[in-house]
Amino acid sequence: MIKKAWEAIATLVGTIIGAGILGIPYVVAKAGFWTGMANILFLGFVVLIMYLYLGEVVLRTKGNHQLTGYAERYLGKWGKSLMAFSMIFGIYGAMIAYILGEGQAFSAIFGGNPWIYSIAFFIVASFIVYRGLKLVAKAELWMLFGIIGVAILVAVFSAKFINPVNFTAFNVLKFFVPYGVILFAFIGAAAIPEMEQYLVRNEKLLKKCILIGISIPIVVYLVFAVAIVGVTGAGTTEIATIGLGNVVGEHMVLLGNIFAIVTMATSFLALGLALKQMYNYDYNINKHLSWVLTVSVPLLIALTGFATFIKAIGIAGVVAGGIEGALIVFMVWQAKKLGNRKPEYKMKMNFLISVLLILLFVFGAIYYINTMF
């Protein structure tokens, strides 16, 4: 494939793989190893279908847009508002999780009260978001290679500590236990319009790029879950690298938690900058108030003590990912009728499958949130 195709693939993989990977082993262990692994494969396939749908929407539409723009074109103002809400909710949920997670990771390395580290991280990160350093956006893509590399190192270092007993559990009744966290870890629809821009005059490659771009995170998540759960089993911690370090040794405490710190920090900064800019550019809120709205909400919720790392990304996943997924189904139906461009590929649409996908997102979210309270 051409260089631009690999850049498009890297954009999708880099958008999907982030700090969400740190929570996957915990929910896999809670559900039972094989239940969790089936969840990764199932949701990976569902997300693949959704992103192929979105790819067709993009190819049927002239001009460059982002998710809110496509939602407005094909669903109207309500679609745009709902898509914007899902993006804001998802970003806030992630930022809450990263404030809490940073404290735990720093505490695992240096000891002490995690809250002190969380507040210190928040102050530094909020200042960088205020300054609006563009370097953060570039760092997120480079982090992709670091995340995949560390996942491989974790698997290698953990191999001799794996206990096969940890691979025996399966409980179909716990299938939805990992649902929110894994769905959160696959969120990356915003990359699809960007991929199409990379592939100008080569749009026929978009379908193949989406297939490869989803397959890579599925494999990485499976390998990471096998490595962590195989070692720590039922003792897997919410931030997987913390518990792994306690078993494997000091070198893994340092490597794993530095990995966690950097992954969560770059994700926090990239999401914070994106949200601040959305408030500023799309809603005409001045840059100072935009910054206050961006950083104050996740801090206040984190300070209530209500949220945990897993709870925050899980709820963010089912709400943001669920709304986004349902809207994409509605959008592709409308795009097939109202699109103003002939697409390079077409997805076969089945009414029953579309309804089942929407029900999965809606009732999956209701069930998951209900189990949290």
Protein Blocks (a to p, Z undefined) as FASTA:
>chain_A
ZZklmmmmmmmmmmmpccklmmmmmmmmmnopklmmmmmmmmmmmmmmmmmmmmmmmmmp
gcjddfklmmmmmnojmlmmmmmmmmmmmmmmmmmmmmmmmmmmmmmmngpjfklmmmmm
mmmmmmmmmnopaklmmmmmmmmmmmmmmmmmmmmmmmmmpcfklmmgccfklmmmmmmm
mmmmmgcklmmmmmmmmmgoilmmmmmmmmmmmmmmmmmmmmmmmmmmmmnmmmlcfblm
lmmmmmnomklmmmmmmmmmmmmmmmmmmmmmmmmmmmmmmnopafklmmmmmmmmmmmm
mmnomacfklmmmmmmmmmmmmmmmmmmmmmmmmmmmpcbdcfbdcdddfklmmmmmmmm
mmmmmmmmmmmZZ
